[in-house]
């Protein structure tokens, strides 16, 4: 049965790492950049949604406006920057970011760390995130929180993404009847039995990308694992 380190080697860097972000290790500016990336991706569709969101994040960073106070104050400027980066609906995305940033400033002093502090459950923490602005739904909140499983106890309650679940089933790490809520704990216990296993959030992200590419739709011919794909045997 394949090991987690082997999976990460085959799948390469995850999206946070491609963005130059390490949410589990950082705070404040790092968290806000990651939250902004998740919010930008929320409005994108298609195979290149991550690429467009990454380009937009890089453009905001390059313009020096990747901060709650600056995005809240200049939605028109942000829209122009996002349009230049190729985002599909730059005005909508800029308005969403401005509203979320303004709410973060007003209610939590511009700090996602303050927002997360004292949240007793995933329901409460996710509710705080999605309430920042319309268009930021549970999917965006869960995408933001999964890399923070080891930092926030409420984030560790996040269910496994369905695509990651499909990949874990194909690899033999989970049974198809294992539910999404308990699956992260099962994967964590599995990693504890592997020497030098990567952290669960990194493994989970690799599983999600593998699942989106092939496992969830049984597209074994397109599996990034190629001949090592267990479903081909």
QUIGI-V208800 format. One record per residue. N is the residue number from 1. PHI is phi in whole degrees, -180 to 180 (none if undefined). D_CENTER is the distance of its C-alpha to the mean C-alpha in Angstrom with 1 decimal. Layout:
# QUIGI-V208800
{{N PHI D_CENTER} {N PHI D_CENTER}}
This chain:
# QUIGI-V208800
{{1 none 26.7} {2 -64 24.0} {3 -94 22.6} {4 -65 19.0} {5 -62 19.9} {6 -63 21.4} {7 -61 18.3} {8 -65 16.3} {9 -64 19.4} {10 -71 19.6} {11 -87 16.0} {12 77 15.9} {13 -66 13.3} {14 -79 9.5} {15 -61 7.7} {16 -57 7.3} {17 -67 10.9} {18 -63 12.0} {19 -81 11.3} {20 79 13.4} {21 -115 11.0} {22 -136 11.2} {23 -54 9.7} {24 -68 11.6} {25 -99 14.7} {26 -111 14.8} {27 -160 15.3} {28 52 16.4} {29 -60 16.1} {30 -66 13.1} {31 -65 11.2} {32 -66 12.5} {33 -62 11.6} {34 -67 7.8} {35 -62 8.4} {36 -63 10.6} {37 -60 8.3} {38 -65 6.2} {39 -67 9.8} {40 -66 11.2} {41 -68 9.3} {42 -58 10.4} {43 -94 13.9} {44 -105 13.8} {45 -133 14.9} {46 100 16.1} {47 -64 15.7} {48 -104 15.2} {49 -61 12.6} {50 -67 10.3} {51 -64 13.6} {52 -67 14.8} {53 -64 11.8} {54 -65 12.2} {55 -63 15.9} {56 -66 15.8} {57 -62 13.9} {58 -61 16.5} {59 -68 19.2} {60 -63 18.5} {61 -64 18.4} {62 -63 21.6} {63 -83 23.3} {64 74 22.8} {65 -117 21.4} {66 -85 17.9} {67 -156 19.0} {68 -55 19.3} {69 -63 23.1} {70 -73 23.2} {71 -69 20.8} {72 -66 22.6} {73 -86 25.9} {74 -136 25.5} {75 -64 23.8} {76 -67 26.4} {77 -64 25.7} {78 -62 22.0} {79 -62 22.7} {80 -65 25.1} {81 -66 22.6} {82 -68 19.9} {83 -63 22.8} {84 -65 23.8} {85 -85 20.5} {86 92 20.8} {87 -67 18.4} {88 -70 19.8} {89 -127 20.4} {90 -62 20.5} {91 -66 22.6} {92 -64 20.5} {93 -63 17.3} {94 -65 19.5} {95 -63 21.0} {96 -64 17.8} {97 -65 16.7} {98 -64 20.3} {99 -67 20.6} {100 -64 17.4} {101 -67 18.6} {102 -64 22.1} {103 -65 21.2} {104 -64 19.3} {105 -64 22.4} {106 -70 24.8} {107 -94 23.5} {108 -134 21.7} {109 56 23.4} {110 73 20.5} {111 -121 18.6} {112 -71 15.2} {113 -65 16.8} {114 -65 19.7} {115 -58 17.7} {116 -79 16.2} {117 -62 19.7} {118 77 21.8} {119 -70 19.4} {120 -80 21.1} {121 -154 18.7} {122 -61 15.4} {123 -59 17.4} {124 -69 18.5} {125 -65 15.4} {126 -62 13.4} {127 -62 16.6} {128 -63 16.8} {129 -68 13.5} {130 -72 14.4} {131 -78 17.9} {132 -66 17.3} {133 -166 17.8} {134 -60 18.4} {135 96 15.8} {136 -101 12.9} {137 -94 12.9} {138 -57 11.6} {139 -61 9.0} {140 -66 7.4} {141 -63 8.3} {142 -67 7.0} {143 -61 3.3} {144 -67 4.6} {145 -82 7.0} {146 -58 6.4} {147 -67 6.7} {148 -101 9.5} {149 -53 11.5} {150 -86 14.3} {151 -106 14.6} {152 -127 14.8} {153 -63 16.9} {154 -66 15.6} {155 -67 12.0} {156 -69 13.6} {157 -82 14.8} {158 -60 11.6} {159 -69 12.8} {160 -67 11.7} {161 -64 10.2} {162 -57 13.5} {163 -67 13.0} {164 -65 12.3} {165 -63 15.3} {166 -61 17.4} {167 -67 16.9} {168 -64 17.8} {169 -66 20.8} {170 -64 21.9} {171 -80 21.8} {172 84 23.8} {173 -86 21.5} {174 -134 21.4} {175 -91 24.0} {176 -62 23.2} {177 -91 24.5} {178 -67 22.1} {179 -83 20.1} {180 -66 16.4} {181 -73 17.0} {182 -91 19.1} {183 -60 17.4} {184 -58 15.1} {185 -64 18.4} {186 -66 20.2} {187 -67 17.9} {188 -61 18.2} {189 -64 21.9} {190 -64 22.0} {191 -66 20.5} {192 -64 23.1} {193 -90 25.7} {194 -105 24.6} {195 -66 26.0} {196 57 23.6} {197 -71 20.5} {198 -67 17.1} {199 -63 15.0} {200 -53 13.4} {201 -58 9.7} {202 -70 10.6} {203 -65 12.6} {204 -61 10.2} {205 -66 7.8} {206 -65 11.2} {207 -63 12.5} {208 -63 9.9} {209 -66 10.9} {210 -64 14.5} {211 -64 14.5} {212 -66 13.6} {213 -72 16.2} {214 -149 18.9} {215 -64 18.9} {216 -67 18.0} {217 -112 20.8} {218 54 23.0} {219 -92 23.2} {220 -62 24.5} {221 -66 26.2} {222 -104 23.0} {223 -63 21.4} {224 -62 20.1} {225 -79 21.9} {226 53 25.1} {227 -68 28.2} {228 -84 26.3} {229 -64 24.6} {230 -63 26.0} {231 -72 26.2} {232 -84 28.7} {233 -87 31.2}}
